[in-house]
Amino acid sequence: MDSIIAGVEKCFPETGVNTYTGLSSMDTLRLISGKMAPFVRAMLDSGEYDEFQPGMVLDMYQLLPEDYMKYIHGANCEIAYFITSDVTPEERFAIQKRYDTEKDYTFYKSDEELREGAVYIVEQSICMKEQCQKYGLPYFETAKERERTFDCFLQGIVNNKK
């Protein structure tokens, strides 16, 4: 969804979707989530997303649980949040450095930019965790035992399909 959001930003500025508005990280997240959640619902309602078996994955970081509940819940869609709320920004920065590859856009960012981003990611993850708890949505803490967490999540999908 990052590419779709970037396309909406560039081609349809009248939507107000803008990652670099000068707003706080939380206000930017709320802005993008509130605009893109109805867009995702329209995609799901088009009827073409039900045709795929076993389904498909939309990877969208900028979707708050409250907007999922308001716009998307009830569609033929399941959701899971992968967050890093149980670490400090410095620990989150170390995680990013450990797993970054040349294929990731963050690989080429300066350590200063990544440290600033880590502050935002932890702040946003805490918000997402609180909202997931409020709405009873599944979330997975990936800061510690990351690979085990992903394996357990995937195993849960496999077991639900049986």
C-alpha positions, 0 to 999 in steps of 0.5 A: 500500500505504500506505493498506492499511497505515494501515487495518491499523494502525487497524482491526487493532492486534492485528497489531502493524503500527504506524508510530509505535511509538517504535522506530527507523526501521530497527526500524519498517521491519523490523516492518512489512515482516515483517508485510505481506510475508505479507499481500501473498503471501496477496493474490497467492495469491488468484488474482485478481492473475493475471487482469490484463494487463499486470499491476498495480503494488503500490507498497510502500516498507516491503518489505525484500528479505529479506522479499520473498525469504522470503514473496513470491519465487516468486509470480507477482510481479516486484519492483524497488527505487527507492532514494536511498542514494548521497546525504547526508540533506541532499541527500535533503531537497533532492530531496524539496523539488524533487519534492513537490507538493500531492498528496503528504502530505509537501508539508504537513510542516515542513522539520524533519520532512522533514529527519528523514525524509530521514535515515531514508530514506537509512539505509533505502535503504542497507539495501535496496541491501545486501539487493538486492545480497545477493539479486540483486534489481534496484534503481535509484538515483534520487537522481541522474538521476531521470527518466532512471532511471525512463525506463530502467526503463520502457523495460526493461519495454516491451522485456521485453513484446515 
